[in-house]
Amino acid sequence: MKRTLTLFVLLLATRGTAAQEPVVRLTLDDAIARGLANSHRLAELQARKEGADAAEAGRAAAAMPSIALMGGYMRTNHVDEFGIAQPGQPLRLIYPDIPDNYRARIDLNWPIYSGGRTDALARAADAERQAAGEDVTAARSDLRLEIARAFWALVSAIDTERVLARSLDSIGAHVRDLRSRFDQGFIPPNDVLSAEAQQSRQRVLAIEARNTRAICDADLRRLIGLDTSDRLEPVATLESQSVAQSSLEGLLAEARTQRPERRALADRAEASRAREAAVAATARPQIGVNAGYDYARPNARIFPRQGSWQDSWDASVNVSWLLWDGGRRRAEQAEASAASRAVQARAADFDRQVAFEVQQRWLDLDSSRAAIGAATDGVRSATEARRVVMERFRAGVVTSTDVVDADIAVLQAELDLTRARANARLAEARLDRAVGK
């Protein structure tokens, strides 16, 4: 009998364990690592960076010689053969009828001087490659901030749900006590009704908190790329360590050097200036070397024509100088110059925006940390006030309405503390993003 009971208990425990929902425990660092690994946006920008790498390699290869192997076949109409007949000798064909023409050629093309255009385009491609890399870095920073926002929102929603659950337990016990007192005839019915109304309002808040948690859970799943139905459980607390806040001047100087968007703008400004130089280089002479080796039947360079395979070669140096293009180069120079000025203006505007953003985030963090202290004092005061009210209520000095008001004050103080802690965590993440960390 004892063995049977033991087996039954083990079976129930096994079923209970199997029925438990799988849980994914995540720290903030784990969530960021998952998000960076599964982000489609980062994959797109990384592909664009690889394209910029390939474009740079192509620009650099433009200064190298190119070798091409060509071949062809051409069928021509029949022609009357032409030859010279000499006394005592057979007819010597000068232009035979060869309708089948074959040709094979190895061709060499080497632009040895482009007036600096090739080098300028290579510099522009290199700057664009570096800017694409900075775009990836900036997108990583944005994604870290988004994940941190969703992570702390979920932690805050879970903490809010717990606070409301405790408050519901407290108000439920109080309502039961009031009903007992009402049944005994010690209090009027309006005290019970007021407490029940407050209990209903807290149930609505609990439902809203549960739905908010579900929304935050779905948002975090989207950002980290979690497609399963496993329950997320963030491993973190809203209490932040008290770290000395850096000076505003130091943060501003740090942001000007560390923000990847600023470095990307500097790279694109360099690329724009290099394109200006490339356009200006078209006004200079262009020099190139061409060479080739032909193997053809018949070979048009050998006279008289013969219906046999023969080889030949050629080498040349070509100089071209565009003297007048109808104003096209001037228009391209004006376009490139305007693009450079636009990038410079955008960089200057970005510097102003960064200065404002860093100052704003610095002040937000300072306010959030101050709010935590005030909210902590508020929770302590509200809890002590409720204790005093409960003692006075048991002594019959105050009414149940005072107890409900005290419970509401404690609930509001705890919710304020939760929001203040969540805001401080988010303010820290936003300040790090503004500085470029």
C-alpha positions in Angstrom: 0.0 0.0 0.0 2.8 2.4 0.9 4.6 1.6 -2.3 1.5 2.2 -4.3 0.9 5.6 -2.7 4.6 6.6 -3.4 4.2 5.7 -7.0 1.0 7.7 -7.2 2.7 10.8 -5.7 5.6 10.4 -8.1 3.3 10.1 -11.1 1.4 13.3 -10.1 4.7 15.2 -9.7 5.9 14.0 -13.1 2.7 15.1 -14.7 2.9 18.5 -13.0 6.5 18.9 -14.1 5.7 18.0 -17.7 2.7 20.4 -17.7 4.9 23.3 -16.7 5.4 25.9 -19.4 9.0 26.1 -20.6 10.7 29.2 -19.2 13.5 31.3 -20.9 15.4 33.2 -18.3 17.2 36.2 -19.7 19.5 38.8 -18.3 19.8 42.1 -20.1 23.1 41.0 -21.7 21.6 37.8 -22.9 18.7 39.6 -24.5 21.0 42.0 -26.2 23.2 39.2 -27.5 20.1 37.4 -28.9 18.8 40.5 -30.5 22.1 41.3 -32.2 22.3 37.8 -33.5 18.8 37.6 -34.9 18.2 41.2 -36.1 17.1 41.4 -39.8 17.9 45.1 -39.8 21.5 44.4 -38.8 21.7 41.7 -41.4 20.6 44.2 -44.1 23.1 46.8 -43.0 25.9 44.2 -42.8 25.0 43.2 -46.4 25.2 46.8 -47.5 28.6 47.0 -45.8 29.8 44.0 -47.7 28.6 45.6 -50.9 30.6 48.7 -50.0 33.7 46.5 -49.4 33.2 45.0 -52.9 32.7 48.5 -54.4 36.0 49.6 -52.8 37.8 46.6 -54.2 36.3 47.3 -57.6 37.5 51.0 -57.5 41.0 49.9 -56.5 41.1 47.3 -59.3 40.3 50.0 -61.9 44.0 51.1 -61.8 45.2 47.6 -62.6 45.7 46.3 -66.2 42.9 44.2 -67.6 43.4 41.2 -69.9 40.7 39.8 -72.0 40.6 36.7 -74.2 38.4 37.1 -77.3 37.4 34.8 -80.1 35.0 34.9 -83.0 33.8 33.4 -86.2 32.5 35.3 -89.2 31.0 34.0 -92.5 31.4 36.2 -95.5 30.0 35.9 -99.1 32.1 34.4 -101.8 34.2 36.8 -103.9 36.1 36.5 -107.1 39.7 35.6 -106.3 42.4 38.0 -107.4 45.8 36.9 -108.4 48.9 37.7 -110.5 50.0 35.4 -113.2 53.6 35.5 -114.3 55.2 33.8 -117.3 56.3 30.3 -116.4 54.9 30.4 -112.9 51.6 29.3 -111.5 48.9 31.9 -110.5 49.8 33.7 -107.3 46.6 34.5 -105.3 46.6 37.9 -103.7 43.0 38.0 -102.5 41.7 34.5 -102.2 38.0 33.5 -101.6 37.9 32.6 -97.8 34.3 32.8 -96.6 35.1 31.2 -93.2 37.0 33.7 -90.9 38.3 32.8 -87.5 39.9 35.0 -84.9 41.4 34.7 -81.4 42.9 37.6 -79.5 44.5 38.3 -76.1 43.9 42.0 -75.3 45.7 44.1 -72.7 44.3 47.4 -71.5 46.1 49.5 -68.8 45.1 53.0 -67.8 48.4 54.3 -66.6 47.3 57.9 -66.0 43.9 59.3 -65.3 44.7 62.7 -63.9 44.0 61.4 -60.3 40.4 60.3 -61.1 41.0 56.6 -60.3 42.7 57.4 -57.0 39.9 59.9 -56.0 37.2 57.3 -56.8 39.1 54.7 -54.7 39.3 57.1 -51.8 35.6 57.8 -52.1 34.8 54.1 -52.1 37.0 53.6 -49.0 35.2 56.4 -47.2 31.8 55.0 -48.1 33.0 51.6 -46.8 34.0 53.1 -43.5 30.7 55.0 -43.3 28.7 51.8 -43.9 30.6 50.2 -41.0 29.7 53.1 -38.8 26.0 52.6 -39.9 26.2 49.0 -38.6 27.7 50.2 -35.3 25.0 52.9 -34.9 22.3 50.3 -35.7 23.7 48.0 -33.0 23.6 50.8 -30.5 20.0 51.6 -31.4 19.1 48.0 -31.1 20.7 47.7 -27.7 18.7 50.7 -26.5 15.5 49.2 -27.9 16.1 45.9 -26.2 17.0 47.6 -23.0 13.8 49.7 -23.2 11.7 46.5 -23.8 13.6 44.6 -21.1 13.1 47.1 -18.4 9.5 47.7 -19.5 8.8 44.0 -19.0 10.6 44.0 -15.6 8.5 47.1 -14.6 5.3 45.4 -15.8 6.1 42.3 -13.8 6.9 44.3 -10.7 3.7 46.3 -11.1 1.7 43.1 -11.4 3.2 41.8 -8.2 2.5 45.1 -6.4 -1.2 45.0 -7.5 -1.4 41.3 -6.6 -0.2 42.1 -3.0 -2.6 45.0 -2.9 -5.5 42.8 -4.0 -4.7 40.3 -1.3 -4.6 43.1 1.2 -7.9 44.7 0.1 -9.5 41.3 -0.1 -8.6 40.5 3.5 -9.9 43.9 4.5 -13.2 43.4 2.6 -13.7 40.1 4.3 -13.0 41.7 7.7 -15.5 44.4 6.9 -18.2 41.9 5.9 -17.7 40.1 9.1 -18.1 43.4 11.0 -21.2 44.3 9.0 -22.7 40.8 9.7 -22.2 41.5 13.4 -23.8 44.9 13.1 -20.8 47.0 14.0 -20.5 49.0 10.7 -22.9 50.4 8.2 -23.3 48.8 4.7 -21.7 51.8 2.9 -18.3 51.0 4.4 -18.4 47.5 2.8 -19.6 48.9 -0.5 -16.8 51.5 -0.6 -14.2 48.8 0.1 -15.7 46.5 -2.5 -15.7 49.4 -5.1 -12.0 50.0 -4.4 -11.4 46.2 -4.7 -13.1 46.3 -8.2 -10.9 49.2 -9.3 -7.8 47.4 -8.2 -8.9 44.3 -10.2 -9.2 46.5 -13.2 -5.7 47.8 -12.6 -4.5 44.2 -12.2 -6.1 43.3 -15.6 -4.4 46.3 -17.2 -1.1 45.3 -15.7 -1.4 41.8 -16.9 -2.2 43.0 -20.5 0.7 45.5 -20.3 3.0 42.6 -19.3 1.8 40.6 -22.3 2.5 43.5 -24.6 6.0 44.1 -23.2 6.6 40.4 -23.5 5.7 40.4 -27.1 7.8 43.5 -27.8 10.9 41.9 -26.3 10.3 38.7 -28.2 10.1 40.7 -31.4 13.4 42.4 -30.7 15.4 39.3 -29.6 13.9 37.1 -32.4 12.2 34.5 -30.1 9.5 32.7 -32.1 8.6 30.0 -29.6 5.9 30.2 -27.0 8.3 29.8 -24.1 7.6 32.1 -21.2 10.1 34.9 -20.8 11.5 35.5 -17.3 13.9 38.5 -17.0 16.6 38.0 -14.5 17.1 41.5 -13.1 15.8 43.9 -10.6 14.9 47.5 -11.0 17.2 48.6 -8.2 20.2 50.2 -9.9 23.6 50.6 -8.3 24.5 54.1 -7.2 27.2 55.0 -9.7 28.7 58.5 -9.7 27.4 60.5 -12.6 29.9 61.9 -14.9 30.1 65.7 -15.6 28.1 67.1 -18.5 31.1 68.5 -20.2 32.9 65.2 -20.1 29.9 63.4 -21.6 29.6 66.0 -24.4 33.3 65.6 -25.3 32.9 61.8 -25.2 29.8 61.9 -27.4 31.5 64.0 -30.1 34.2 61.3 -30.5 32.3 58.1 -29.9 29.0 58.6 -31.7 29.2 56.3 -34.8 26.7 58.5 -36.7 29.1 61.5 -36.4 32.0 59.4 -37.7 29.8 58.2 -40.5 29.0 61.8 -41.5 32.8 62.6 -41.4 33.4 59.6 -43.7 30.7 60.6 -46.1 32.1 64.2 -46.2 35.5 62.8 -47.2 33.8 60.6 -49.8 32.0 63.7 -51.2 35.3 65.6 -51.4 37.0 62.7 -53.2 34.2 62.7 -55.8 34.7 66.4 -56.4 38.4 65.6 -57.1 37.4 62.8 -59.4 35.2 65.1 -61.4 37.9 67.7 -61.6 40.3 65.1 -62.9 38.3 64.6 -66.1 39.7 67.9 -67.3 43.2 66.4 -67.4 44.6 64.2 -70.2 44.0 60.4 -69.9 46.8 58.1 -70.9 46.5 54.3 -71.5 48.4 51.5 -72.9 46.9 48.9 -75.2 48.4 45.7 -76.5 47.2 42.5 -78.0 48.1 39.2 -79.6 46.1 37.9 -82.6 45.8 34.4 -84.0 43.5 34.4 -87.0 42.6 32.6 -90.2 43.0 34.6 -92.3 45.0 37.2 -90.5 44.0 40.6 -91.9 47.4 42.1 -91.0 49.3 39.8 -93.3 49.3 40.3 -97.0 48.5 38.6 -99.1 45.6 36.8 -97.5 46.1 33.2 -96.7 43.6 30.5 -95.6 45.8 29.4 -92.7 46.3 30.3 -89.1 48.8 33.1 -88.6 49.7 35.3 -85.6 50.4 39.0 -85.1 50.7 41.5 -82.2 50.3 45.2 -81.6 51.1 47.7 -78.8 50.0 51.3 -78.5 50.0 54.3 -76.1 46.8 56.4 -76.4 46.3 59.9 -75.1 42.8 61.5 -74.9 42.0 65.0 -73.7 38.5 66.2 -73.4 38.6 69.8 -74.4 35.0 70.7 -74.5 31.9 68.8 -73.2 29.2 71.4 -73.5 29.3 72.2 -69.7 28.8 68.7 -68.4 31.9 68.6 -66.2 31.0 72.0 -64.7 27.6 70.7 -63.8 29.0 67.6 -62.3 31.4 69.7 -60.2 28.6 71.9 -59.0 26.6 68.8 -58.0 29.5 67.2 -56.1 30.3 70.5 -54.4 26.6 70.9 -53.3 26.6 67.4 -51.9 29.7 68.1 -49.9 28.2 71.2 -48.4 25.0 69.3 -47.6 27.0 66.7 -45.7 28.9 69.3 -43.8 25.7 71.1 -42.8 24.2 67.9 -41.7 27.3 67.1 -39.5 27.1 70.6 -37.9 23.4 70.1 -37.2 24.1 66.7 -35.8 26.7 68.2 -33.4 24.0 70.5 -32.1 21.5 67.7 -31.7 24.0 65.6 -29.8 24.8 68.4 -27.4 21.1 68.8 -26.7 20.4 65.0 -26.5 23.3 64.4 -24.0 22.2 67.3 -21.8 18.6 66.1 -21.9 19.5 62.5 -21.0 21.8 63.7 -18.3 19.1 65.7 -16.7 16.6 62.9 -17.1 18.9 60.5 -15.3 19.4 63.1 -12.5 15.7 63.6 -12.1 15.0 59.8 -12.2 17.5 59.2 -9.4 16.0 61.9 -7.3 12.6 60.5 -8.0 13.7 57.1 -6.6 14.7 58.7 -3.3 11.4 60.6 -3.1 9.4 57.5 -4.0 11.2 55.4 -1.5 10.4 57.9 1.3 6.8 57.9 0.0 6.5 54.1 0.3 8.0 54.2 3.8 5.7 57.0 5.0 2.6 55.4 3.4 3.3 52.0 4.9 3.8 53.5 8.4 0.6 55.6 7.9 -1.4 52.5 7.0 0.0 50.6 10.1 -1.2 53.5 12.3 -4.6 53.6 10.6 -5.1 49.9 11.0 -4.3 50.1 14.7 -6.7 53.0 15.1 -9.3 51.1 13.1 -9.0 48.1 15.4 -9.4 50.4 18.3 -12.6 51.9 16.7 -11.2 55.4 16.3 -11.3 55.6 12.5 -13.6 54.3 9.9 -13.0 51.7 7.2 -12.9 54.5 4.6 -9.7 55.7 6.2 -8.2 52.2 5.9 -9.1 52.0 2.3 -7.6 55.5 1.7 -4.4 54.3 3.5 -4.3 51.2 1.3 -4.7 53.3 -1.8 -1.9 55.6 -0.7 0.5 52.6 -0.2 -0.5 51.2 -3.6 0.1 54.5 -5.3 3.5 54.9 -3.5 4.6 51.5 -4.5 3.6 52.0 -8.1 5.4 55.4 -8.1 8.6 53.7 -6.8 8.3 51.0 -9.5 7.9 53.7 -12.3 10.8 55.7 -10.8 13.1 52.8 -10.8 12.1 51.8 -14.4 12.6 55.3 -15.6 16.1 55.4 -14.0 17.1 52.2 -15.7 15.8 53.5 -19.1 17.4 56.9 -18.5 20.8 55.2 -17.9 20.4 53.2 -21.2 19.4 56.4 -23.1 22.3 58.4 -21.7 24.7 55.6 -22.8 23.2 55.7 -26.3 23.5 59.5 -26.5 27.2 59.3 -25.5 27.9 56.5 -27.9 28.6 53.6 -25.6 
